[in-house]
Amino acid sequence: MELLYVTVIGASLGLILRYVLPKRETYGAALLPAIGAAVTSIVWVGLVWAGWTFDGGWIWVASLGAAVVVVVLTALLIPGRRAEADVALFDSLAGVKA
């Protein structure tokens, strides 16, 4: 049951960070919440398999902290790469040689 709770909290953190971080128009509305939920649940399951107890506080901190770090990195890296890809696509469609 705790896996469900931590996954929902991870998705919620991703949703909050979507509106806090800049350049959100360069990626979809569900991307950061989905990444937050996925990272949180993967880290949680990995830590439970490693022997961490679900009623301890550190598993919550580690799982949610990992989700926040990955979501922030994703939100900061996508806009630059998206701009480069858009320019390259526009140049190829316009017939411009690089």
N, C-alpha and C positions, 0 to 999 in steps of 0.2 A: 504494500500500500504506500510505503514511503517513496518508492520509485515513482509512482504516479504523482505524488505531491512535488517531489523535487523536479520532475520533468515539467510540470505546469509552471513552477516558479522559474525555471530556466527559460521557458518560452516567454514568460511575462517580462523577465529581465531583458531578453532580446527585443521585445516590443518596445519597452521603455527606452532602451538605448537607440533604437531606430529613430526616435523623435528627438533624442538629445544630441546625437552626433550629426555633423554636417554632411551635405551632399547626398541626402537620402533619395533624391530623384534618379540616381544612377543604378539603383537596384530595386527589386520588387518588395512589396510590403510584407510578404511572408518569409523572406529569406532570412533575416536576422532572428526572428522568433524560432524558425525551424532549426537553424544552426544552434541556437541556445538550448533548445530542447534536446537535440541529438547529442551535443557534447555533454550536457549535464547527465543524461541517462547513460551514456557510454562510460564516462568517468565513474559514475555511481556504481554501476555493475562491476567495473574493473576493481574498484576499491573493496566492494563486498566480497568478490572472489579472492582478493588479497588478504582477507581476514578482518577488515575494518567492520566494526559493528554499526548498524544503521541507527542506533539510538545515541551514538556519540556525536558531538558537535563538529568534530573535524572533518568528517565525511561530507557534511553539508557545506562547510566552508570550502573544501577542496573542489567539490563538484560544481558549486555555483561560481566559485572564483575562476575555475577553468573555463566555464561557459562565458563569463564576462570578458575574459582575456581574448578568447577566440572570436567572439562577436565584435569586440572593438577592433581587433586586427583586421578582420574581414571588412568591416565598415570603412576602415582607413585605407585599405589596399585596393578595394574595388574601383573607386572613382578614377584613380590614375590609370589603371589598366583599361578601364572602360573607355576613357578618352582616347588613349592610344589605339585601341582596337577600332573605335569609331572613325578616327582619322585614316587609318590604314584601309578600312573598308570603303570609305568615301573616295580615297585616292584610287583604289582598284576599280571602283564602279565608274569613276570619271575618266579612267584611262591615263592617269598621271603615273609616270615612271619614277620610282624612288631613287 
